Amino acid sequence: MIVTELRPVDKKRTQVQVEGQSAVVLYNGELARYHIREGEELPLPIWEEITKELLVKRSRKRALHLLMKSDKTRNQLLQKLQSDGYPFQIAEQAVAYAESYGYIDDARYTRRYLEGPGAKKSRTAARLDLLRKGISPELIDKILQETLTDPQETERVKASQLAEKRLGPPHRLDEKEYRRAYNYLARRGFSHSDICFALSKYKNPDDEH
């Protein structure tokens, strides 16, 4: 196995590319310890020690450190570990390790999101956010179905609550204020009909909807 390239990542770490293998990131002191030099042979036992012991332990610690800072979906954690320089196979093992102890749980994450930040958005917008975070559409729809018995009614209630929180008690809005409130709710993914319902108490009965 030949070391084909050593590429500095920062002052302390270097990306190591070995022919036929996924690149790994090591500390510079480890390059010296394992006698890793560009263009030279890297014995298979050394490579296996690096990828099956050293980086496996390090990736697990890194995964737990990331989860201590903030809750993450399975996909977010996997992508973050890969962006830190861990090959997919090693990153996947670290994610599975965290998952086995319940440190990540996409179902739990989804429920918390829908009760927190997602509660301020429409069903459609919240679903899209969760998809972007790597939650499977099947899981999202299952949990939405569990939590929303009447989606249309729930959407209108949420839109009305947001409108009242932003605008205060019902009162007449001028055209500019109404348009600003409409855009505020639209940015959160509510439909035209739900927005009109939520803002109806902020217009005079004679105003056009």
C-alpha positions as CSV (number, residue, x, y, z in Angstrom):
1,M,0.0,0.0,0.0
2,I,1.5,3.3,-1.2
3,V,0.9,6.6,0.4
4,T,-0.1,8.7,-2.6
5,E,-0.6,12.1,-1.0
6,L,-0.3,14.0,2.2
7,R,-2.4,17.1,2.2
8,P,-2.4,19.5,5.2
9,V,-5.8,20.2,6.7
10,D,-4.7,22.7,9.3
11,K,-1.6,23.2,11.5
12,K,-2.2,20.0,13.4
13,R,-3.7,17.6,11.0
14,T,-3.0,16.1,7.6
15,Q,-5.2,14.2,5.1
16,V,-3.6,10.9,4.2
17,Q,-4.5,9.3,0.8
18,V,-3.5,5.6,0.4
19,E,-3.9,4.0,-3.0
20,G,-7.2,2.2,-3.3
21,Q,-8.5,3.4,0.1
22,S,-10.6,6.2,1.4
23,A,-8.6,9.2,2.7
24,V,-8.2,9.6,6.4
25,V,-7.2,12.6,8.6
26,L,-4.5,12.1,11.1
27,Y,-2.6,14.3,13.5
28,N,0.9,15.2,12.4
29,G,2.3,13.5,15.5
30,E,0.7,10.3,14.3
31,L,2.3,10.6,10.9
32,A,5.7,10.5,12.7
33,R,4.6,7.7,15.0
34,Y,3.5,5.5,12.1
35,H,6.3,6.6,9.8
36,I,3.9,7.8,7.1
37,R,5.6,9.5,4.2
38,E,4.3,10.4,0.8
39,G,5.3,8.0,-1.9
40,E,6.4,5.3,0.6
41,E,4.9,1.9,1.5
42,L,2.5,1.7,4.4
43,P,2.3,-1.8,5.9
44,L,-1.2,-3.3,6.0
45,P,-1.1,-4.0,9.7
46,I,-0.4,-0.3,10.4
47,W,-3.3,0.7,8.1
48,E,-5.6,-1.6,9.9
49,E,-4.5,-0.3,13.3
50,I,-5.3,3.2,12.1
51,T,-8.7,2.5,10.5
52,K,-10.0,-0.3,12.8
53,E,-8.8,0.9,16.1
54,L,-7.5,4.5,16.3
55,L,-10.1,6.2,14.1
56,V,-13.0,4.1,15.3
57,K,-12.3,5.2,18.9
58,R,-11.8,8.8,17.9
59,S,-14.9,8.9,15.7
60,R,-17.0,7.6,18.6
61,K,-15.7,10.3,20.9
62,R,-16.2,12.9,18.3
63,A,-19.8,11.8,17.7
64,L,-20.6,12.0,21.4
65,H,-19.0,15.4,21.7
66,L,-21.1,16.7,18.8
67,L,-24.2,15.4,20.4
68,M,-23.4,17.0,23.7
69,K,-23.3,20.4,21.9
70,S,-26.7,19.9,20.1
71,D,-29.2,17.2,19.2
72,K,-28.8,15.9,15.7
73,T,-30.5,13.6,13.2
74,R,-28.8,10.5,12.1
75,N,-28.0,12.0,8.8
76,Q,-26.7,15.3,10.3
77,L,-24.3,13.4,12.5
78,L,-23.1,11.2,9.7
79,Q,-22.5,14.1,7.4
80,K,-20.7,16.1,10.1
81,L,-18.3,13.2,10.9
82,Q,-17.5,12.8,7.2
83,S,-16.9,16.5,6.9
84,D,-14.4,16.1,9.8
85,G,-12.5,13.7,7.6
86,Y,-13.8,10.3,8.7
87,P,-14.4,7.8,5.9
88,F,-18.0,6.8,5.4
89,Q,-17.5,3.3,6.9
90,I,-15.9,4.7,10.1
91,A,-18.5,7.5,10.4
92,E,-21.3,5.0,9.9
93,Q,-19.9,2.8,12.7
94,A,-19.7,5.9,15.1
95,V,-23.3,6.8,14.2
96,A,-24.5,3.2,14.9
97,Y,-22.6,3.3,18.2
98,A,-24.4,6.5,19.3
99,E,-27.7,5.1,18.0
100,S,-27.3,1.9,20.0
101,Y,-27.2,3.9,23.2
102,G,-30.1,6.1,22.3
103,Y,-28.0,9.2,21.8
104,I,-29.6,9.8,18.4
105,D,-33.2,8.9,17.6
106,D,-34.8,10.4,14.5
107,A,-38.4,9.8,15.8
108,R,-37.6,11.6,19.1
109,Y,-35.9,14.4,17.1
110,T,-38.9,14.8,14.9
111,R,-41.4,15.0,17.8
112,R,-39.2,17.6,19.6
113,Y,-38.9,19.6,16.4
114,L,-42.7,19.6,15.8
115,E,-43.3,20.7,19.4
116,G,-40.6,23.4,19.2
117,P,-39.4,25.3,16.1
118,G,-41.8,23.4,13.9
119,A,-44.8,24.6,15.9
120,K,-44.3,28.0,14.4
121,K,-44.5,26.8,10.9
122,S,-47.1,25.2,8.7
123,R,-47.3,21.5,8.3
124,T,-45.7,21.7,4.8
125,A,-42.8,24.0,5.9
126,A,-42.1,21.9,9.0
127,R,-42.1,18.7,6.9
128,L,-39.7,20.3,4.4
129,D,-37.3,21.3,7.2
130,L,-37.2,17.8,8.6
131,L,-36.6,16.4,5.1
132,R,-33.6,18.7,4.8
133,K,-32.3,17.4,8.1
134,G,-32.3,13.9,6.6
135,I,-35.4,12.5,8.3
136,S,-37.1,9.9,6.1
137,P,-40.4,11.1,4.6
138,E,-42.1,7.9,5.9
139,L,-41.1,8.7,9.5
140,I,-42.2,12.3,9.2
141,D,-45.6,11.5,7.8
142,K,-46.1,8.8,10.4
143,I,-45.4,11.2,13.3
144,L,-47.5,14.0,11.7
145,Q,-50.4,11.6,11.4
146,E,-50.0,10.7,15.1
147,T,-49.9,14.3,16.2
148,L,-52.4,16.0,13.8
149,T,-55.9,14.6,13.9
150,D,-57.3,17.3,11.7
151,P,-54.5,18.9,9.6
152,Q,-56.6,21.7,8.1
153,E,-58.0,22.8,11.4
154,T,-54.6,22.6,13.1
155,E,-53.0,24.7,10.3
156,R,-55.6,27.4,10.8
157,V,-55.2,27.4,14.6
158,K,-51.4,27.6,14.2
159,A,-51.7,30.4,11.7
160,S,-54.2,32.3,13.9
161,Q,-52.0,31.9,17.0
162,L,-48.9,33.2,15.1
163,A,-50.9,36.1,13.7
164,E,-52.2,37.1,17.2
165,K,-48.7,36.7,18.7
166,R,-47.3,39.1,16.1
167,L,-50.2,41.5,15.7
168,G,-51.8,41.5,19.1
169,P,-55.6,41.6,19.8
170,P,-57.8,41.8,16.7
171,H,-57.8,45.3,15.1
172,R,-58.0,46.7,11.6
173,L,-54.8,46.6,9.6
174,D,-54.1,49.0,6.8
175,E,-53.1,47.6,3.4
176,K,-49.3,47.7,4.1
177,E,-49.7,46.1,7.5
178,Y,-51.9,43.4,6.1
179,R,-49.5,42.6,3.3
180,R,-46.6,42.4,5.8
181,A,-48.6,40.1,8.0
182,Y,-49.6,38.0,5.0
183,N,-46.0,37.6,3.9
184,Y,-44.9,36.7,7.4
185,L,-47.3,33.8,7.5
186,A,-46.6,32.8,3.9
187,R,-42.8,32.5,4.7
188,R,-43.8,30.0,7.3
189,G,-45.5,27.9,4.7
190,F,-49.2,28.5,5.3
191,S,-51.6,28.4,2.4
192,H,-53.5,31.4,1.1
193,S,-56.8,30.1,2.6
194,D,-55.2,29.5,6.0
195,I,-53.6,33.0,6.0
196,C,-56.9,34.7,5.0
197,F,-58.6,32.8,7.8
198,A,-56.0,33.8,10.4
199,L,-56.1,37.5,9.3
200,S,-59.9,37.8,8.8
201,K,-60.3,39.3,12.3
202,Y,-57.8,42.0,11.4
203,K,-60.0,43.4,8.6
204,N,-63.3,45.2,8.5
205,P,-66.3,43.1,7.4
206,D,-66.6,45.2,4.3
207,D,-63.0,44.7,3.3
208,E,-62.3,42.3,0.4
209,H,-60.5,39.1,1.2
